[in-house]
Amino acid sequence: MPKKGLVILLYHSIDNTNHHTSLDKFTISKETFEKHIKFLRKLGYSSIRASDISSFLDNKLYLNYKRVLITFDDGYKNNLEAAKILKKYGFSGLFFISSAYIGKTLDNMQMLDENDIKLLIELGMEIGSHSHFHLKLSELSKNDILENVTRSKEILSQFTNVEDFAYPFGNYSQDVIEVLKKSGFKRAYIIGQSINTTKYNPYVLRRSIIRSSTNYLDLYLILTRGRSRI
């Protein structure tokens, strides 16, 4: 049955090119992404800022308002095209960046550089941390976890205040959460394929992943149930 709450969508690469890597299954074209945003608007959804999540859930505002948080992982340069589309339709997005790869490549893809990040912010977008080296944090030592988290926050904070963190590969542990809290992060996100309600943990916010195969029915199921048929 349909369920009300906050849906957090997870996108990756917004690109029209097939790169023949594992990322392809999470890549959608600019045209498809724009259709998704138009579909959201047609259904009556609008964006929510990350800082408003707690108020929205604690006060059960989702019973009366349709809000969606649109997020992007890794920090691919093509995310700029998504940001322009979001701006065009009055939406915002939260872009999680792996700070070690700013201006470099990852998965054979060009990543956002410093000027791109500044442009994201000028377009009204938010940025968050995706750690420094994009590793499975729970498999690291406590010192390495701390290094990945704090270096990322230090670098990204040069652009804007950063309070949100997305676990690389959705991988986390209690040790990681404790480091995030001590480092000043207020929210963190996993891959959970479900809708967030009042029974939420701000350090385990659940996101529904968008795949290249996600069609209108899948997107509708995600918005109303948290997960598609896949």
N, C-alpha and C positions, 0 to 999 in steps of 0.2 A: 504494500500500500504506500501511496505517497507520504513523505515525511517532511515536516517543516524544520528549518534550521538554517545554518550557514554552510553553503557549499563553497569549497575552496578548490579552484581548478588549477591543475598543474600542466603547463606547456613546457616544451623544450625549444627545439629549433623551428623557426618559421622560414621555410626555404622552398624554392621550387625545384631544387636540384637533388637528385639521388646520389649520395656519396658512397654507397656500398659499404656502410658500416652499421654497427648495431644501433646507431642513433636513428637510422632511417625509419624504424618502426614507431618512433616518437616525433617524427618530423611531419609537419603539415605545411601546405602552401599558403602564401599570403592571401590568395583568393578564398581558400577554405577558412582561414582564420577570420577574415572579414565576414564571411557568412555566419560563423559562430557568434560573433559579436552582434550582428544584426538580428540573429535568432534570439539572443539573450534580451535585447531591447524589445523585440516583438512580444516576448513573454512577460515583459514588465520588470525585468531585472535592472538594477543599477549597481555601480561599484560601491564597495566599502573600503575605507582606509584601514590599515592594519591596527592603528591605535584605537579604532572604534570597535574592535572585535569583542572585547570584554563587556562593554556596555550593551552591545547588540545581543549577546548571548545571555548575560546575567539578567537582563530585563525582558527577555523573551520577545524582543522587538520583531523577531522573525515571524511571529504570529500575524503581524500586520504589514510587514514590509518585505519585499523581495530584494535581497542583497547578495552579491557574489564577490568573492575575492579572486582575482585572476593573477596567478603567479607563473614565473618562468625560472627554470633552473639552469645553472652553469654559467650564463653570461655570454651567449653567442652574439656576434656582431649583428646578425640578422634580426635580433630582437628589437632593434631600432625600428624596423618596419612595422612590427606588431605595435610598438608604442605609438607610432603615428596613426595607425588604424584605431587604437583605443581612444586617442585624443579626438579623432574625427567624430566618434560617436558618443563622446562625453563620458568615457570610461577611464579608469586608471588601472595600473598594474603594479605588482611588486616583483622586482627583478633580483634574483639571488645570484651573486657573483662570486666565483672562485678567484680570490685576489691574486694568486700566483700567476694566473694566466691573462691578466689584463694586458691587452695589446699583443698577445701571443696567439698560439693555436692550441686547440684541444679537440681530439677526435677528428683530426684533419680539417677542422673548422676554424675560421678566423673568429677571434673573441673581441669583445668590446674593449676599446682603448679609453684613455682618460677623457678625451673629448667626447666620446660617445656617452660615457656615464654622465658627464655634465649635461649633455643634451637630453638624456632621459629625465633628469631632474627638472630641467627647464620645461619639458613637455608635461610636467605634473605627475610623473611616475615616482614610485618609491624604490629604494634599493635595500637589499639585505645581504647578509653573509651566507656563502655556501662553503665556508671554511677557506683555508688558504690553498692546500694542495689537492682538494677533492678526493680524499681517502675515506675509507670506512673507519670512522673515528673509534668505534668500540673495540677495534682490533689494535689500537695504538696504546702506548704507555700513557700514563697520566701526564707526564711532561710533554709528550708529543701532542696530546689532545690540547693542552694549554697553549702550546706554541701555535698550532693551527688556528685556534679560536682567536687568540689575542692578536696575532699578526694580521689576520683578516680584518678584525675590528679596527685596528690602528690604521690600516691602509684605507679602508672604505670610509672611515670617519672623517677623512680629509675632504670628502665630497659633501657629506650630510650626516645628520645624526642617524646612527644605525642601531636598531633595537630588535631586529628580526633575523632569525637564523633558520636555514633549511639544511637538514642533515643530508650529506652526500649519500646517495643510494637509499635514503630513508633509514639509514643505520644509526642507532643511538644506544645509549646505556645510561644508567643513573649517574655514573662518573661524568659523562659528557654533559648531562643536564646541570650538574653542580657547577661545572666550569662555566657554562653559559650564564648561570645566575650570577656567579661571582664576577663575570666579565661585563655585566650590565645589559645582557640581552633579556628582553621581556617576553618574547614569544619564540617558539620553535615549531617546525613543521615536518611531518612525516608523510609517507604515502600510505593512506589509510582506507581509501575507497569507501568513505561513509560521510554522513552529514554531521556537522558539529552542532550540538545542542547545549543546554545548560550543564550537562554532565561532561564538561570538557576540562582538559589539562592544558594550560597555556603553553606548555613545553612539549605537548604531543598533539598539536592541531593537525587534523586529518585532511589530506588533500586527495582529490580524485584525478587520476592521471588521464591525459588526453593522448590518444594514439593516432597514427596515420589512418587507421581504419575506423575511427570514431565518426559515425554519421549522425544525422539529426535525431534519430530514435535513441541512439546511444547517449547523445548529449542530453536529451530530455530525461532519460532514465537516471543519468548522473545528477541532474538538477533536482529531481524529485525523490530519488532513492539513494543517491550517493555513489552508485556504481552502474556500469552499463552491463550489457549481456556478456561481455568478454570476461 
